[in-house]
Amino acid sequence: MTRPAALKTKATCRDCQAEIWWIKTERGKNMPLDTHEDLDAFVESYGVWDEDTAPKFQDLRRELGDAAITSHFKTCEARSS
């Protein structure tokens, strides 16, 4: 399983217009995560970052647990139709 390595930026899904977070995986691929109030609060408290200083996946899991980290590929309403 490919694991997210670092958060990149908040955006809007082009298919369903939901807010998402783009992350960079350890393999250098981009992957969307659903927004979640705990994830948003964690990112806001973390401050400004670049790819070298972005919160790492392990930090997110330790702080938030799996419930706050959901791949948007699984939940996009436009793609599931």
N, C-alpha and C positions, 0 to 999 in steps of 0.2 A: 504494500500500500504506500502511495506517495504521501508524505506528510508535509503540511505547510511549514515553511521555514521562517517567513517574515511577512507581516502586513505591509501593504504598499499604499493603497489609497481607497477612499470611499467613492462610490460611483452609483450609477443607475443601470440596472439590467436592460439591455436594448430590446429584449423580447417581451418582458412583462412589466417593466418600469419600476420594479422593486429596488429599494436601496440595498446595496451590497458592499462588502469589503473585498478588494482584490488583494490576494496574497501571492507571494512568490514561493514556490515549493523548493525543497532542497535540491531538486533536479533542474531548477531554473524555469519551470513552467508557471504560467499564471493560472490561478484558480479562484472562483468567486465564493465568498462565504456570506450567508445570510447575516443581516444585522441582528443584533440582540442587545437589549438594554445593558446587560453586564459587559458585553464585549465593547460596546460604544463607550461606556464609562471607563473601562480599563484603558482604552486607547486615549481618551481625553486626559486622563490622569498621567499618562506616560509622557505626554509632551510631543514636541516636534522631533521627527526622525528622518533619516534617509535609509537606503537599503542596508547600510552597514550597522546602523544603530536601531533598526526596527525591532519591535517586540518579537521574540522567537516563539515558535509553536509550543515549546516546552513551557515557557512562561505563561502562555495563555491557558494551557491545560491545567497547570498547577493552580493558577489563580481562579479560573472560571469553571473548569470541568467540561465534559463533552457536550452538555446541554446548550452551552453558549456558542459552540463551534459546529455549524452545520453547512455542508457544501450546498451552494445554491443550485448546482447541477441536479440535486435530488428534489428540490422544492419548487423550482421555476414552474409556475402555472402554465405559461405559454408553451413550454417544452413538453409538458405531460399531457397536453391535449391531443 
